[in-house]
């Protein structure tokens, strides 16, 4: 079965600093979703990458998909306290599929 | 984006009882799913809620334990039956919108079983 490994598991950054989260798949990626979750709440959709080399940005968050490496990265520029939370990557189990498997999550804390 | 609501938002239940969680969407969607997030864990897919037919369950999940209904394209329920403390989790419904570009999640139902 496909497994997604996220790194780091947690990180603490100073407000204003950049941070990067990686999501590596054990199998071929057929797309990659990034979500943010506040503690004990639902998931907020950030972005979805479909093609190798694709890069998307929303406000200060940028995500990139490297199909060859079976990896995606999420980069936050000039972090703010509002960026704190758990970031989860999810990937379809098969091509053109909608069932997702998820990574273990990365817990981000931004120190003011 | 689709608006998804879940009821209840949280509950505390006694061992051996059952709880039905509702998921309501503000527009008709083809695909709806139910996920579970156990404490400190990531999300695991329970089943696909099929409109007008039986749900499709993932390995490790069975209909007797997690019966699912989907009477129409905007509503689904998940029942957690004969609960034990191991069922304490956040249960989330999700749907696919905009082709396959976007998969949204509901706010979740936080369940604690004593």
Interface residues (C-beta under 8 A of the other chain):
Chain A: X31 X33 X35 X40 X41 X42 X43 X45 X48 X50 X88 X90 X96 X98 X99 X100 X101 X102 X103 X104 X105
Chain B: X1 X6 X31 X33 X41 X42 X43 X44 X45 X48 X58 X90 X92 X94 X96 X100 X101 X102 X103 X104 X105 X106 X107 X108 X110
